[in-house]
């Protein structure tokens, strides 16, 4: 009888994504950061969203093992578009 092998890396990434989703939800709910600055909370939520996009692309779309040019293009896209979205959300 064979045992079911659990992919540990994917499991930890999934747990991190769930935790990041909870933090993003917390940013949108009534919390102390909203009293300080709604723009800061919005920028944080956008940053978390693009970090999640990076991890989803790297782990679950298997870009981690893709050719270097594709990994760099994806990381560049996440950085440029995510940075622009953060700047636009806090301005």
N, C-alpha and C positions, 0 to 999 in steps of 0.2 A: 504494500500500500504506500503510495507516494504522499508526501506532505505538500501542502500548499505553501509556496514561497511568497512571502509578502515583500514587495519592493520597498525597502526601508526609506530610501531617499525620497521617493514619490510620496510616501506616507507623511514624512516630516514636512515636505513642502506643502502638502494639503493641509496639515494641521496649522502651519504658519499662515496659509491663505485664509483659513477660517478665523484665526486670531486677528488678522489684519482686517477682515470684514467686520468683526466685532468692534475693533477700534474705530473704524470708519463710521459705523452706526453710532458709536458713542459721541463722535464729533458732531453728528447731526442731531443728537438728542440734547436735552438740557444738561449742560455741563459747565464747569468753571471757565473753560477757555472761551466759551461764547460770551461770557460777561466781559472778558478782556478784549477780544477781537474776533468778530465773526469771520473776517477775512483770513486770519491766521488758521482758524479751524477749517475753512474752505480749502486753503492752500495745502494743509496737512492731509485732508481727505483726497485731494487730487493727486498728491505725491504718493499716497498709499495705493491709489488706483493704478497708477503707472508702474509702481513697484510690483504690484500683483500681476499686471500684464506681462512684465518681464519674466517673472517666475513661471507663469503659465506657459509662455512661449518657450522658455528654456527647458522646462521639465516635461510638460505634458504634450507639447508639440515637437519635442525632441530636437530643438535647435541647439542644445548643448553638444550634440554629437554631429552637427551640421558642418559644412566647410567653413573655414575661418571668415571668408568674405561675407557669407550669409549671417553668421553670428554677429560680426561687426556692424553690418547694415541694420540688423534688428536692434542691437544695443544703441546704435546711433539714433535710430528712429524714436525709440523709447525716451532717450535723453533729450533730444531736440523738441519733440512734440510735447512730452511731459513737462519740460522746463518752460516752454511757451505757455502751456495751459496753466501752470502754477503762477507764472507772472501775470497772465491775464486775469486770473481769479483773485489775486491780491491787490491789483491796481484799481 
